[in-house]
Amino acid sequence: MNNITTYKSFFFVGIGGIGMSALARYFHASGKKVSGYDKTPTKLTQALQSEGIEITFEDRIDERISRLSAEDTLVVYTPAIKTLSLLDYFHQNGFTVLKRAKVLGLITENTVCLAIAGTHGKTTTSTLVAHLCKEADLPFSCFLGGLSENFKSNFLYNGEHYSVLEADEYDRSFLNLSPDWAIITSNDADHLDIYGDVATIKEGFNEFAGLVNDDRQIFVRKGIDIGRPCKTYAVNEKADYFSDNIRMEGDTIRFDFHDSSENEPIGFQWEIPGIHNVENATAAIALLHNLGVDYNRLKEGIASFKGIKRRYTKHRFRSGKIYIDDYAHHPTELDAVIGSIRTFYPDRKLLVAFQPHLFSRTRDFAQGFAQSLEKADHLILLNIYPARELQEHFPEVTSEWLSEKINLENKTVCSLEQALEQIKNQTFDILLTVGAGNIDTLYDPIKAWLENE
């Protein structure tokens, strides 16, 4: 295979994806000619275009596509796209066409790779690891699955010794990587359309863990068996590294971090809510300290972390209402975010607007979704966001079908277009909008309404 750095031009099929756009930004920052295709314009594609990246939204061979040279252009695609005329054209005309994960693996082969894996928590943890690397002024580049509020991007170049990235289990992508250090946050059932069953998912994570050479350089949430020795971390229970004494003082979360090699706990504070986020921080602190960063520097880094867009993004308004927006799209993630709200605001009336993501995931985890959503006081259930799937393949799976399984008196099913009006008609203390589809388009209108209420 050619060295990918020899290509002058890169074309991304699915460039608007969060992982794909980080790669596109990397090559653009490296001085390469970058262009791409995506199905629909989004805030992210608009940002890429404003940075000088050319994007087409039509699946046809126009003059810009026909000008590309197979010798000079590497085509990168996401496995979420199954069929496309553009992909057929590139294959038929001798272009080198590689999956995103393969390209990411090639980029990181010559770096000290810090890979964060897990069905939940990997975006927050990898973004926090990258932030702590930046605060410690380590030479690194990062490829993130979310938009860092500190970086205002999902990509940052600060050198090439280390690479920080999400190790994505979808389509077994993480097996393309060469991790030197790793964190595994979780290995719950997800992507059953790829893996088939829970046992096969766990085997995939064990195989990923096997890519790390040193037992001391892999950090795994306590309770997860990866089939090999490792360092463990936890919250509110003893492990090699653990945090406890979690308390809220105003909007500040304080917690004590325990290192088995230290006599006294180390106190940390930040403004990122949620016990699950303290767990993510515990893993990140442990990894960075093992890279040689002292705890005082890590305290400063944790305190200055602003979080990730759509990961428990919280706003408080003059009316006293609180608005939280989150990307959660699996029952375990919903439990985490709703559980955190209930822990810190036990007496507040909670309105949840949830958009299920994928017909297959809704079908596979219907009972789990029902149990999670029953913890709301009122639920607005949006129509299922299909992403890469077609409704005709899942005719029985609808939001009405899911709603029937939810034991909650106050619930409504509606379209995305109807959701804002439905929200305005409800009484609540806390509003949570949650989901991985296009429910994020409600964020600005909701925020503007609450600011003027």
C-alpha positions as a Python dict, from the first residue, in 0.01 Angstrom:
ca = {
    (1, 'M'): (0, 0, 0),
    (2, 'N'): (119, 347, -82),
    (3, 'N'): (225, 577, 198),
    (4, 'I'): (-86, 792, 243),
    (5, 'T'): (125, 1105, 288),
    (6, 'T'): (224, 1083, -80),
    (7, 'Y'): (-130, 1165, -194),
    (8, 'K'): (-191, 1527, -291),
    (9, 'S'): (-570, 1507, -270),
    (10, 'F'): (-821, 1340, -36),
    (11, 'F'): (-1191, 1285, -102),
    (12, 'F'): (-1416, 1191, 191),
    (13, 'V'): (-1740, 1003, 129),
    (14, 'G'): (-1952, 1096, 431),
    (15, 'I'): (-1739, 1397, 523),
    (16, 'G'): (-2006, 1536, 756),
    (17, 'G'): (-1963, 1252, 1004),
    (18, 'I'): (-1793, 1354, 1326),
    (19, 'G'): (-1505, 1108, 1283),
    (20, 'M'): (-1467, 1171, 911),
    (21, 'S'): (-1456, 1548, 956),
    (22, 'A'): (-1172, 1519, 1208),
    (23, 'L'): (-966, 1326, 951),
    (24, 'A'): (-1056, 1577, 681),
    (25, 'R'): (-935, 1859, 906),
    (26, 'Y'): (-611, 1672, 972),
    (27, 'F'): (-524, 1642, 603),
    (28, 'H'): (-641, 1997, 534),
    (29, 'A'): (-412, 2121, 813),
    (30, 'S'): (-131, 1917, 654),
    (31, 'G'): (-163, 2120, 335),
    (32, 'K'): (-347, 1860, 127),
    (33, 'K'): (-636, 1932, -110),
    (34, 'V'): (-946, 1805, 70),
    (35, 'S'): (-1300, 1768, -64),
    (36, 'G'): (-1592, 1539, 1),
    (37, 'Y'): (-1954, 1432, -22),
    (38, 'D'): (-2236, 1415, 228),
    (39, 'K'): (-2608, 1359, 199),
    (40, 'T'): (-2727, 1681, 363),
    (41, 'P'): (-2579, 2013, 479),
    (42, 'T'): (-2527, 2048, 855),
    (43, 'K'): (-2356, 2290, 1091),
    (44, 'L'): (-2047, 2070, 1068),
    (45, 'T'): (-2037, 2067, 686),
    (46, 'Q'): (-2085, 2445, 690),
    (47, 'A'): (-1789, 2476, 927),
    (48, 'L'): (-1574, 2260, 698),
    (49, 'Q'): (-1671, 2470, 397),
    (50, 'S'): (-1583, 2789, 584),
    (51, 'E'): (-1239, 2638, 649),
    (52, 'G'): (-1184, 2595, 274),
    (53, 'I'): (-1298, 2234, 220),
    (54, 'E'): (-1514, 2179, -90),
    (55, 'I'): (-1825, 1963, -33),
    (56, 'T'): (-2090, 1829, -272),
    (57, 'F'): (-2433, 1711, -158),
    (58, 'E'): (-2530, 1535, -480),
    (59, 'D'): (-2454, 1171, -556),
    (60, 'R'): (-2344, 1227, -914),
    (61, 'I'): (-2024, 1255, -1113),
    (62, 'D'): (-1986, 1625, -1181),
    (63, 'E'): (-1687, 1814, -1321),
    (64, 'R'): (-1520, 1842, -979),
    (65, 'I'): (-1530, 1464, -934),
    (66, 'S'): (-1414, 1384, -1287),
    (67, 'R'): (-1113, 1614, -1240),
    (68, 'L'): (-980, 1399, -955),
    (69, 'S'): (-682, 1179, -1045),
    (70, 'A'): (-665, 818, -926),
    (71, 'E'): (-287, 848, -888),
    (72, 'D'): (-300, 1158, -669),
    (73, 'T'): (-627, 1109, -476),
    (74, 'L'): (-703, 882, -181),
    (75, 'V'): (-1074, 818, -124),
    (76, 'V'): (-1182, 770, 237),
    (77, 'Y'): (-1529, 637, 322),
    (78, 'T'): (-1739, 557, 625),
    (79, 'P'): (-1891, 207, 653),
    (80, 'A'): (-2220, 373, 749),
    (81, 'I'): (-2265, 438, 375),
    (82, 'K'): (-2344, 111, 200),
    (83, 'T'): (-2431, 206, -161),
    (84, 'L'): (-2348, 520, -354),
    (85, 'S'): (-2285, 605, -718),
    (86, 'L'): (-1977, 804, -619),
    (87, 'L'): (-1824, 502, -446),
    (88, 'D'): (-1898, 286, -751),
    (89, 'Y'): (-1725, 545, -971),
    (90, 'F'): (-1412, 553, -756),
    (91, 'H'): (-1389, 172, -743),
    (92, 'Q'): (-1443, 138, -1119),
    (93, 'N'): (-1181, 400, -1205),
    (94, 'G'): (-884, 266, -1014),
    (95, 'F'): (-888, 494, -709),
    (96, 'T'): (-749, 366, -380),
    (97, 'V'): (-1054, 352, -149),
    (98, 'L'): (-1001, 297, 224),
    (99, 'K'): (-1226, 291, 530),
    (100, 'R'): (-1189, 575, 776),
    (101, 'A'): (-1061, 340, 1047),
    (102, 'K'): (-788, 206, 819),
    (103, 'V'): (-666, 557, 739),
    (104, 'L'): (-674, 653, 1106),
    (105, 'G'): (-476, 341, 1187),
    (106, 'L'): (-213, 429, 927),
    (107, 'I'): (-183, 785, 1061),
    (108, 'T'): (-129, 668, 1418),
    (109, 'E'): (114, 382, 1343),
    (110, 'N'): (413, 610, 1395),
    (111, 'T'): (281, 782, 1708),
    (112, 'V'): (234, 680, 2070),
    (113, 'C'): (-135, 605, 2033),
    (114, 'L'): (-376, 674, 2323),
    (115, 'A'): (-698, 496, 2225),
    (116, 'I'): (-1022, 520, 2418),
    (117, 'A'): (-1281, 247, 2356),
    (118, 'G'): (-1626, 173, 2495),
    (119, 'T'): (-1989, 153, 2392),
    (120, 'H'): (-2048, 453, 2622),
    (121, 'G'): (-1821, 727, 2752),
    (122, 'K'): (-1548, 718, 2490),
    (123, 'T'): (-1620, 1063, 2344),
    (124, 'T'): (-1611, 1241, 2679),
    (125, 'T'): (-1307, 1044, 2795),
    (126, 'S'): (-1106, 1092, 2475),
    (127, 'T'): (-1188, 1464, 2466),
    (128, 'L'): (-1082, 1498, 2828),
    (129, 'V'): (-759, 1305, 2761),
    (130, 'A'): (-687, 1542, 2470),
    (131, 'H'): (-762, 1846, 2686),
    (132, 'L'): (-528, 1725, 2961),
    (133, 'C'): (-257, 1660, 2700),
    (134, 'K'): (-299, 2018, 2579),
    (135, 'E'): (-288, 2160, 2933),
    (136, 'A'): (30, 1959, 2998),
    (137, 'D'): (171, 2083, 2663),
    (138, 'L'): (236, 1733, 2534),
    (139, 'P'): (306, 1704, 2160),
    (140, 'F'): (-12, 1537, 2028),
    (141, 'S'): (-284, 1536, 1766),
    (142, 'C'): (-640, 1430, 1847),
    (143, 'F'): (-930, 1289, 1646),
    (144, 'L'): (-1248, 1318, 1849),
    (145, 'G'): (-1605, 1198, 1817),
    (146, 'G'): (-1750, 1522, 1952),
    (147, 'L'): (-1687, 1896, 1943),
    (148, 'S'): (-1468, 2002, 2234),
    (149, 'E'): (-1592, 2322, 2398),
    (150, 'N'): (-1228, 2407, 2475),
    (151, 'F'): (-1096, 2348, 2122),
    (152, 'K'): (-1422, 2444, 1942),
    (153, 'S'): (-1342, 2150, 1715),
    (154, 'N'): (-1315, 1772, 1696),
    (155, 'F'): (-950, 1798, 1585),
    (156, 'L'): (-641, 1965, 1726),
    (157, 'Y'): (-281, 1958, 1612),
    (158, 'N'): (-25, 2017, 1887),
    (159, 'G'): (254, 1792, 1758),
    (160, 'E'): (288, 1431, 1646),
    (161, 'H'): (449, 1230, 1928),
    (162, 'Y'): (113, 1122, 2073),
    (163, 'S'): (-219, 1062, 1901),
    (164, 'V'): (-545, 1068, 2097),
    (165, 'L'): (-848, 906, 1939),
    (166, 'E'): (-1172, 722, 1989),
    (167, 'A'): (-1145, 351, 1920),
    (168, 'D'): (-1481, 294, 1753),
    (169, 'E'): (-1632, -54, 1790),
    (170, 'Y'): (-1880, -2, 1504),
    (171, 'D'): (-1793, -234, 1215),
    (172, 'R'): (-1498, -355, 1431),
    (173, 'S'): (-1312, -39, 1326),
    (174, 'F'): (-1097, -31, 1640),
    (175, 'L'): (-917, -348, 1532),
    (176, 'N'): (-736, -139, 1265),
    (177, 'L'): (-552, 60, 1532),
    (178, 'S'): (-214, 12, 1700),
    (179, 'P'): (-280, 137, 2054),
    (180, 'D'): (12, 185, 2292),
    (181, 'W'): (-216, 296, 2576),
    (182, 'A'): (-588, 228, 2603),
    (183, 'I'): (-896, 292, 2815),
    (184, 'I'): (-1204, 69, 2796),
    (185, 'T'): (-1505, 242, 2952),
    (186, 'S'): (-1775, -17, 2879),
    (187, 'N'): (-1861, -314, 2659),
    (188, 'D'): (-2239, -325, 2680),
    (189, 'A'): (-2460, -458, 2403),
    (190, 'D'): (-2487, -223, 2105),
    (191, 'H'): (-2454, -244, 1726),
    (192, 'L'): (-2622, -585, 1728),
    (193, 'D'): (-2672, -539, 1352),
    (194, 'I'): (-2293, -584, 1326),
    (195, 'Y'): (-2207, -822, 1611),
    (196, 'G'): (-2522, -1031, 1643),
    (197, 'D'): (-2503, -1090, 2019),
    (198, 'V'): (-2347, -963, 2342),
    (199, 'A'): (-2083, -1239, 2357),
    (200, 'T'): (-1946, -1137, 2016),
    (201, 'I'): (-1927, -770, 2124),
    (202, 'K'): (-1725, -869, 2431),
    (203, 'E'): (-1495, -1080, 2212),
    (204, 'G'): (-1437, -773, 1993),
    (205, 'F'): (-1334, -562, 2292),
    (206, 'N'): (-1108, -840, 2419),
    (207, 'E'): (-942, -852, 2078),
    (208, 'F'): (-892, -475, 2090),
    (209, 'A'): (-742, -503, 2440),
    (210, 'G'): (-501, -762, 2306),
    (211, 'L'): (-349, -499, 2076),
    (212, 'V'): (-192, -321, 2377),
    (213, 'N'): (146, -475, 2458),
    (214, 'D'): (188, -368, 2822),
    (215, 'D'): (-60, -474, 3095),
    (216, 'R'): (24, -153, 3285),
    (217, 'Q'): (-88, 64, 2993),
    (218, 'I'): (-450, -47, 2968),
    (219, 'F'): (-712, 99, 3203),
    (220, 'V'): (-1047, -79, 3230),
    (221, 'R'): (-1355, 8, 3431),
    (222, 'K'): (-1373, -233, 3722),
    (223, 'G'): (-1610, -522, 3655),
    (224, 'I'): (-1526, -557, 3286),
    (225, 'D'): (-1338, -878, 3202),
    (226, 'I'): (-1109, -827, 2903),
    (227, 'G'): (-935, -1163, 2931),
    (228, 'R'): (-598, -1025, 3039),
    (229, 'P'): (-435, -835, 3329),
    (230, 'C'): (-494, -459, 3334),
    (231, 'K'): (-525, -154, 3559),
    (232, 'T'): (-878, -95, 3691),
    (233, 'Y'): (-1066, 225, 3771),
    (234, 'A'): (-1403, 290, 3935),
    (235, 'V'): (-1630, 533, 4116),
    (236, 'N'): (-1742, 472, 4475),
    (237, 'E'): (-1564, 136, 4497),
    (238, 'K'): (-1200, 44, 4540),
    (239, 'A'): (-985, -20, 4234),
    (240, 'D'): (-630, 59, 4123),
    (241, 'Y'): (-762, 412, 4066),
    (242, 'F'): (-1098, 528, 4201),
    (243, 'S'): (-1293, 839, 4291),
    (244, 'D'): (-1540, 889, 4574),
    (245, 'N'): (-1682, 1155, 4806),
    (246, 'I'): (-1860, 1312, 4507),
    (247, 'R'): (-2055, 1621, 4608),
    (248, 'M'): (-2210, 1923, 4444),
    (249, 'E'): (-2143, 2277, 4568),
    (250, 'G'): (-2347, 2517, 4358),
    (251, 'D'): (-2257, 2423, 3999),
    (252, 'T'): (-1921, 2278, 4104),
    (253, 'I'): (-1864, 1903, 4135),
    (254, 'R'): (-1593, 1800, 4380),
    (255, 'F'): (-1449, 1450, 4414),
    (256, 'D'): (-1155, 1268, 4574),
    (257, 'F'): (-923, 1067, 4348),
    (258, 'H'): (-740, 768, 4494),
    (259, 'D'): (-416, 631, 4349),
    (260, 'S'): (-309, 300, 4504),
    (261, 'S'): (50, 430, 4512),
    (262, 'E'): (-46, 749, 4705),
    (263, 'N'): (-122, 767, 5077),
    (264, 'E'): (-378, 1050, 5062),
    (265, 'P'): (-663, 1114, 4817),
    (266, 'I'): (-621, 1402, 4570),
    (267, 'G'): (-907, 1651, 4554),
    (268, 'F'): (-1042, 1756, 4212),
    (269, 'Q'): (-1318, 1993, 4106),
    (270, 'W'): (-1492, 2085, 3782),
    (271, 'E'): (-1829, 2196, 3648),
    (272, 'I'): (-1912, 1886, 3444),
    (273, 'P'): (-2220, 1722, 3601),
    (274, 'G'): (-2286, 1352, 3636),
    (275, 'I'): (-2140, 1063, 3830),
    (276, 'H'): (-2067, 890, 3499),
    (277, 'N'): (-1848, 1186, 3402),
    (278, 'V'): (-1650, 1155, 3725),
    (279, 'E'): (-1588, 795, 3621),
    (280, 'N'): (-1461, 914, 3281),
    (281, 'A'): (-1238, 1170, 3455),
    (282, 'T'): (-1096, 899, 3682),
    (283, 'A'): (-976, 704, 3378),
    (284, 'A'): (-830, 1012, 3208),
    (285, 'I'): (-646, 1127, 3522),
    (286, 'A'): (-498, 779, 3572),
    (287, 'L'): (-374, 760, 3213),
    (288, 'L'): (-219, 1109, 3209),
    (289, 'H'): (-48, 1058, 3544),
    (290, 'N'): (107, 739, 3406),
    (291, 'L'): (236, 947, 3112),
    (292, 'G'): (425, 1156, 3368),
    (293, 'V'): (190, 1449, 3425),
    (294, 'D'): (185, 1554, 3792),
    (295, 'Y'): (-138, 1583, 3989),
    (296, 'N'): (-120, 1960, 4035),
    (297, 'R'): (-115, 2006, 3657),
    (298, 'L'): (-400, 1759, 3624),
    (299, 'K'): (-605, 1948, 3884),
    (300, 'E'): (-573, 2263, 3674),
    (301, 'G'): (-664, 2073, 3358),
    (302, 'I'): (-975, 1914, 3511),
    (303, 'A'): (-1091, 2250, 3651),
    (304, 'S'): (-1058, 2420, 3309),
    (305, 'F'): (-1240, 2147, 3109),
    (306, 'K'): (-1556, 2292, 2952),
    (307, 'G'): (-1698, 1967, 2818),
    (308, 'I'): (-1829, 1861, 2479),
    (309, 'K'): (-2116, 1991, 2274),
    (310, 'R'): (-2421, 1770, 2324),
    (311, 'R'): (-2269, 1585, 2620),
    (312, 'Y'): (-2472, 1713, 2916),
    (313, 'T'): (-2460, 2068, 2781),
    (314, 'K'): (-2639, 2267, 3052),
    (315, 'H'): (-2793, 2615, 3062),
    (316, 'R'): (-2964, 2788, 3354),
    (317, 'F'): (-3213, 3069, 3282),
    (318, 'R'): (-3351, 3371, 3471),
    (319, 'S'): (-3681, 3190, 3511),
    (320, 'G'): (-3501, 2925, 3716),
    (321, 'K'): (-3547, 2664, 3445),
    (322, 'I'): (-3257, 2443, 3342),
    (323, 'Y'): (-3203, 2310, 2988),
    (324, 'I'): (-2976, 2010, 2927),
    (325, 'D'): (-2891, 1872, 2581),
    (326, 'D'): (-2726, 1532, 2542),
    (327, 'Y'): (-2629, 1285, 2269),
    (328, 'A'): (-2737, 970, 2461),
    (329, 'H'): (-2900, 714, 2232),
    (330, 'H'): (-2870, 386, 2427),
    (331, 'P'): (-3057, 286, 2745),
    (332, 'T'): (-2737, 278, 2950),
    (333, 'E'): (-2654, 633, 2840),
    (334, 'L'): (-3009, 751, 2910),
    (335, 'D'): (-2989, 597, 3256),
    (336, 'A'): (-2665, 785, 3319),
    (337, 'V'): (-2789, 1128, 3216),
    (338, 'I'): (-3138, 1099, 3369),
    (339, 'G'): (-2989, 940, 3681),
    (340, 'S'): (-2750, 1233, 3722),
    (341, 'I'): (-3035, 1483, 3690),
    (342, 'R'): (-3238, 1293, 3948),
    (343, 'T'): (-2936, 1274, 4183),
    (344, 'F'): (-2856, 1645, 4179),
    (345, 'Y'): (-3210, 1781, 4127),
    (346, 'P'): (-3431, 1524, 4302),
    (347, 'D'): (-3737, 1747, 4347),
    (348, 'R'): (-3746, 1916, 4006),
    (349, 'K'): (-4007, 1835, 3740),
    (350, 'L'): (-3827, 1676, 3444),
    (351, 'L'): (-3948, 1696, 3083),
    (352, 'V'): (-3761, 1467, 2843),
    (353, 'A'): (-3777, 1504, 2464),
    (354, 'F'): (-3617, 1192, 2313),
    (355, 'Q'): (-3551, 1102, 1950),
    (356, 'P'): (-3477, 729, 1905),
    (357, 'H'): (-3184, 659, 1671),
    (358, 'L'): (-3208, 365, 1428),
    (359, 'F'): (-3501, 127, 1391),
    (360, 'S'): (-3280, -171, 1475),
    (361, 'R'): (-3151, -18, 1800),
    (362, 'T'): (-3506, 82, 1901),
    (363, 'R'): (-3623, -276, 1837),
    (364, 'D'): (-3327, -445, 2008),
    (365, 'F'): (-3339, -233, 2325),
    (366, 'A'): (-3709, -140, 2344),
    (367, 'Q'): (-3752, -266, 2701),
    (368, 'G'): (-3439, -85, 2816),
    (369, 'F'): (-3553, 239, 2653),
    (370, 'A'): (-3894, 204, 2819),
    (371, 'Q'): (-3743, 157, 3165),
    (372, 'S'): (-3507, 453, 3118),
    (373, 'L'): (-3773, 693, 2987),
    (374, 'E'): (-4021, 605, 3263),
    (375, 'K'): (-3795, 806, 3496),
    (376, 'A'): (-3917, 1132, 3335),
    (377, 'D'): (-4218, 1325, 3465),
    (378, 'H'): (-4330, 1396, 3110),
    (379, 'L'): (-4201, 1247, 2786),
    (380, 'I'): (-4212, 1383, 2433),
    (381, 'L'): (-4113, 1096, 2204),
    (382, 'L'): (-4006, 1205, 1856),
    (383, 'N'): (-4028, 990, 1547),
    (384, 'I'): (-3737, 748, 1498),
    (385, 'Y'): (-3435, 893, 1319),
    (386, 'P'): (-3349, 633, 1051),
    (387, 'A'): (-2985, 730, 975),
    (388, 'R'): (-2858, 452, 747),
    (389, 'E'): (-3173, 234, 777),
    (390, 'L'): (-3501, 221, 584),
    (391, 'Q'): (-3842, 214, 757),
    (392, 'E'): (-3968, -46, 507),
    (393, 'H'): (-3723, -298, 656),
    (394, 'F'): (-3872, -244, 1004),
    (395, 'P'): (-4243, -180, 938),
    (396, 'E'): (-4354, -260, 1293),
    (397, 'V'): (-4092, -44, 1470),
    (398, 'T'): (-4229, 305, 1532),
    (399, 'S'): (-4225, 557, 1814),
    (400, 'E'): (-4592, 474, 1877),
    (401, 'W'): (-4491, 109, 1918),
    (402, 'L'): (-4218, 208, 2166),
    (403, 'S'): (-4453, 444, 2350),
    (404, 'E'): (-4692, 158, 2427),
    (405, 'K'): (-4413, -11, 2624),
    (406, 'I'): (-4344, 297, 2840),
    (407, 'N'): (-4534, 295, 3168),
    (408, 'L'): (-4575, 671, 3199),
    (409, 'E'): (-4901, 865, 3214),
    (410, 'N'): (-4770, 1191, 3067),
    (411, 'K'): (-4627, 1109, 2725),
    (412, 'T'): (-4669, 1237, 2371),
    (413, 'V'): (-4547, 1113, 2031),
    (414, 'C'): (-4477, 1376, 1766),
    (415, 'S'): (-4258, 1473, 1472),
    (416, 'L'): (-3945, 1684, 1498),
    (417, 'E'): (-4136, 1974, 1341),
    (418, 'Q'): (-4404, 1956, 1614),
    (419, 'A'): (-4162, 1911, 1905),
    (420, 'L'): (-4087, 2276, 1989),
    (421, 'E'): (-4456, 2364, 2021),
    (422, 'Q'): (-4511, 2055, 2235),
    (423, 'I'): (-4225, 2160, 2464),
    (424, 'K'): (-4362, 2513, 2497),
    (425, 'N'): (-4699, 2374, 2608),
    (426, 'Q'): (-4554, 2179, 2903),
    (427, 'T'): (-4469, 2290, 3256),
    (428, 'F'): (-4126, 2181, 3375),
    (429, 'D'): (-3827, 2279, 3587),
    (430, 'I'): (-3570, 2089, 3379),
    (431, 'L'): (-3584, 2013, 3008),
    (432, 'L'): (-3366, 1736, 2863),
    (433, 'T'): (-3340, 1699, 2485),
    (434, 'V'): (-3165, 1376, 2402),
    (435, 'G'): (-3077, 1162, 2099),
    (436, 'A'): (-2818, 1114, 1825),
    (437, 'G'): (-3020, 1217, 1520),
    (438, 'N'): (-3123, 1567, 1411),
    (439, 'I'): (-3290, 1660, 1740),
    (440, 'D'): (-2992, 1893, 1781),
    (441, 'T'): (-3167, 2132, 1540),
    (442, 'L'): (-3402, 2216, 1830),
    (443, 'Y'): (-3115, 2337, 2046),
    (444, 'D'): (-3091, 2698, 1927),
    (445, 'P'): (-3470, 2760, 1907),
    (446, 'I'): (-3524, 2614, 2256),
    (447, 'K'): (-3238, 2817, 2403),
    (448, 'A'): (-3368, 3137, 2239),
    (449, 'W'): (-3722, 3071, 2372),
    (450, 'L'): (-3603, 3006, 2727),
    (451, 'E'): (-3380, 3315, 2726),
    (452, 'N'): (-3682, 3532, 2643),
    (453, 'E'): (-3938, 3355, 2859),
}
